[in-house]
Amino acid sequence: MIFVNIFNLADGVKMKQKNIAALIIALSAIGFSSAASAQYVGPTTQVTITSIAEILKHPVDDQPVTLRGYIVKKVGNEKYLFSDGTSEIRIDIDDKHFANMKVDAKTKVEIRGEVEKDFLETPEIDVDVLNLVN
């Protein structure tokens, strides 16, 4: 009788350990999935530049920009001249950003990206997003 109770107790401990392990795994999965989808959406001190004139006046490498205007012409491999009405600047757009879009010099677009300012070179915009503007 004593041996039966010890075995029953041991089986109960094993069952509790399995339940605790399963609970820890489940809670970890929930924690990882919620952490992966979290993002900060509050205010920021970083200012997004919205005109080429501002960029050319005070170029800051990796400064985020959002510009509306026209892709005036192609000047090289994935390099274009962009105008927003204040000035013109060279932009670098990967071909993948043109996915099924037909863009010419009369098509108004919005570009989002960052300023690329290398030493002793004129700044250009590395475009991350290209959207048509109605």
C-alpha positions as CSV (number, residue, x, y, z in Angstrom):
1,M,0.0,0.0,0.0
2,I,2.8,2.4,0.8
3,F,4.6,1.5,-2.4
4,V,1.4,2.2,-4.4
5,N,1.0,5.6,-2.8
6,I,4.7,6.5,-3.6
7,F,4.2,5.5,-7.2
8,N,1.0,7.5,-7.4
9,L,2.7,10.5,-5.9
10,A,5.6,10.1,-8.4
11,D,3.2,9.9,-11.3
12,G,1.4,13.0,-10.0
13,V,4.7,14.9,-9.8
14,K,5.6,13.9,-13.4
15,M,2.2,15.0,-14.6
16,K,2.6,18.4,-12.8
17,Q,6.1,18.8,-14.3
18,K,4.7,18.1,-17.8
19,N,1.8,20.6,-17.3
20,I,4.3,23.2,-16.0
21,A,6.6,22.7,-19.0
22,A,3.7,22.9,-21.4
23,L,2.5,26.1,-19.7
24,I,6.0,27.7,-19.9
25,I,6.2,26.8,-23.6
26,A,2.8,28.3,-24.3
27,L,3.6,31.5,-22.4
28,S,6.9,31.8,-24.2
29,A,5.3,31.5,-27.6
30,I,2.7,34.2,-26.7
31,G,5.5,36.5,-25.5
32,F,7.6,36.0,-28.6
33,S,4.7,36.6,-31.0
34,S,3.5,39.7,-29.3
35,A,7.1,41.1,-29.1
36,A,7.6,40.5,-32.8
37,S,4.5,42.5,-33.8
38,A,5.2,45.4,-31.5
39,Q,6.3,48.8,-32.8
40,Y,6.7,52.3,-31.5
41,V,4.2,54.7,-33.1
42,G,4.5,57.7,-30.9
43,P,6.2,61.1,-31.5
44,T,9.8,61.3,-32.7
45,T,12.4,64.0,-32.7
46,Q,13.5,63.1,-36.3
47,V,12.1,65.5,-38.8
48,T,11.2,64.3,-42.3
49,I,12.4,66.7,-45.1
50,T,9.8,67.5,-47.7
51,S,11.6,69.6,-50.3
52,I,14.7,69.2,-52.5
53,A,15.7,72.8,-51.7
54,E,16.0,71.9,-48.0
55,I,18.0,68.8,-48.8
56,L,20.5,70.7,-51.0
57,K,20.8,73.5,-48.5
58,H,21.5,71.3,-45.5
59,P,22.2,67.7,-46.6
60,V,22.3,65.2,-43.7
61,D,23.3,61.6,-44.5
62,D,20.5,59.1,-43.8
63,Q,18.0,61.9,-43.2
64,P,14.5,60.5,-43.9
65,V,12.6,62.3,-46.8
66,T,9.2,62.3,-48.3
67,L,9.0,64.2,-51.6
68,R,6.2,64.7,-54.2
69,G,7.1,65.6,-57.7
70,Y,8.2,64.1,-61.1
71,I,10.9,61.8,-62.3
72,V,12.2,64.0,-65.1
73,K,14.6,61.6,-66.8
74,K,16.8,58.5,-66.4
75,V,20.5,59.4,-66.0
76,G,22.0,55.9,-65.3
77,N,21.4,52.4,-64.1
78,E,18.6,52.8,-61.5
79,K,19.5,56.5,-61.3
80,Y,17.0,59.3,-62.2
81,L,16.6,63.0,-62.0
82,F,13.7,64.1,-59.7
83,S,12.0,67.5,-59.5
84,D,9.6,68.8,-56.9
85,G,9.3,72.3,-58.3
86,T,11.9,73.8,-55.9
87,S,14.9,72.1,-57.4
88,E,16.2,68.8,-58.9
89,I,18.1,66.0,-57.3
90,R,19.4,62.6,-58.4
91,I,17.5,59.6,-57.0
92,D,18.4,55.9,-56.8
93,I,15.4,53.7,-57.3
94,D,15.7,49.9,-57.5
95,D,13.7,48.5,-60.5
96,K,11.6,46.4,-58.1
97,H,9.9,49.7,-56.9
98,F,8.5,50.3,-60.3
99,A,6.5,47.0,-60.1
100,N,3.9,47.2,-62.8
101,M,3.8,51.1,-62.7
102,K,4.1,53.2,-65.8
103,V,5.9,56.4,-64.9
104,D,7.0,59.2,-67.2
105,A,8.0,62.9,-66.8
106,K,4.3,63.9,-66.5
107,T,3.4,61.3,-63.8
108,K,3.3,62.8,-60.3
109,V,4.8,60.5,-57.7
110,E,5.6,60.4,-54.0
111,I,9.0,59.0,-53.0
112,R,10.1,58.0,-49.5
113,G,13.7,57.2,-48.6
114,E,16.8,58.8,-47.2
115,V,19.5,61.3,-48.1
116,E,22.7,59.7,-49.2
117,K,25.6,62.3,-48.7
118,D,29.0,61.0,-49.5
119,F,32.1,63.1,-48.9
120,L,32.7,65.7,-51.6
121,E,29.7,64.4,-53.6
122,T,26.3,66.0,-54.2
123,P,23.5,64.4,-52.2
124,E,21.1,62.0,-53.7
125,I,18.0,60.2,-52.5
126,D,18.0,56.4,-51.9
127,V,14.3,55.6,-52.6
128,D,12.6,52.9,-50.5
129,V,9.0,53.5,-51.6
130,L,7.5,54.9,-54.8
131,N,3.8,55.7,-55.1
132,L,1.7,57.2,-57.8
133,V,-0.1,60.4,-56.7
134,N,-3.6,61.1,-58.1
